[in-house]
Amino acid sequence: MHIEVAKSIHVDGIVNLQKLCFPSPFPEDCLWTSDHIERHLATFPLGQFVAIVDGIVVGSASSLIITEESWRSHSGWMKTTGGFLFENHDREGTTLYGADISVHPAFRGRGIAKQLYLSRFELVVSSHLDRFGTACRTPGWLEWQVARRDATYPEYCLAVVNGLVRDRTLTPLLRCGLQYHGVIENYMEDNESGDGAALLEWKP
Ligand SMILES: CC(C)(COP(=O)(O)OP(=O)(O)OC[C@H]1O[C@@H](n2cnc3c(N)ncnc32)[C@H](O)[C@@H]1OP(=O)(O)O)[C@@H](O)C(=O)NCCC(=O)NCCS
């Protein structure tokens, strides 16, 4: 397995990976199309990484740079990124923002996300940015809260952060070295996560 900066030859692989990594009930119209990926490659080529095994794309991570103001506003995915074409990308910004990370289901638990994150962190350092930031889905929330009628979303995220509950997405991202900074309500349409997300940051 190796990580490299994504190129046009990887576009189909990235699109296929999305379908495998974000199955229903995640909304299909929120998945990248090849036009989106091509635009990311044109807008910010150094911010798009893929993980390759035997020539096949088994992981991908898309990023853009956002301003300090954008980062501190902790808005939803659409406002923060500027949408599927990353129209909020600003090369004068302070924050490398993770728009998505995907690892093929058959290749999970082998450290691929961790390697993709290391590449992102190296880019923060080499580009003299202040931080890496993202907001992470928490798909275990829907099932967890059924038996806990009065429980709140921040309580769920804290339980995951404290290792009391394992979330299949938030737990791995915390183990990649990201720090938890609270929740964003109404981050994106995502029924399993109650439309919320956990705000995560890494600083050099
Ligand atoms: C989340 C995701 C990217 C993790 O990818 P991965 O390559 O399996 O993660 P890694 O193998 O690098 O694991 C990183 C750490 O998390 C741990 N981990 C991985 N999967 C885990 C799980 N399901 N539960 C608990 N811990 C897990 C690993 O043990 C490792 O920790 P360690 O190094 O301390 O042992 C992958 O599951 C995925 O693509 N999910 C679907 C798409 C998605 O939800 N993306 C995130 C959007 S916010």
The ligand as an ORCA input file, in Angstrom:
! r2SCAN-3c Opt
* xyz 0 1
  C     -13.390      5.650      9.234
  C     -12.448      4.959      8.240
  C     -11.917      6.002      7.262
  C     -11.289      4.302      9.006
  O     -10.385      3.740      8.055
  P      -9.346      2.560      8.431
  O      -8.323      2.501      7.360
  O     -10.084      1.305      8.715
  O      -8.670      3.078      9.790
  P      -7.231      2.627     10.316
  O      -7.029      1.178      9.995
  O      -6.193      3.591      9.876
  O      -7.426      2.742     11.886
  C      -7.098      3.897     12.620
  C      -7.265      3.560     14.094
  O      -8.644      3.337     14.394
  C      -8.877      2.018     14.877
  N     -10.094      1.550     14.232
  C     -10.322      1.344     12.919
  N     -11.594      0.971     12.709
  C     -12.178      0.940     13.928
  C     -13.504      0.631     14.362
  N     -14.478      0.268     13.511
  N     -13.752      0.700     15.684
  C     -12.790      1.058     16.553
  N     -11.521      1.376     16.194
  C     -11.224      1.296     14.889
  C      -7.653      1.227     14.452
  O      -7.412      0.137     15.342
  C      -6.562      2.284     14.531
  O      -6.189      2.503     15.876
  P      -4.743      2.075     16.418
  O      -3.743      2.546     15.378
  O      -4.629      2.784     17.710
  O      -4.771      0.595     16.503
  C     -13.232      3.839      7.471
  O     -13.887      3.012      8.404
  C     -14.259      4.337      6.460
  O     -13.929      4.565      5.301
  N     -15.525      4.506      6.858
  C     -16.606      4.901      5.958
  C     -16.463      6.309      5.450
  C     -16.536      7.349      6.557
  O     -17.417      7.304      7.401
  N     -15.597      8.284      6.538
  C     -15.481      9.326      7.544
  C     -16.340     10.465      7.227
  S     -16.324     11.653      8.552
*
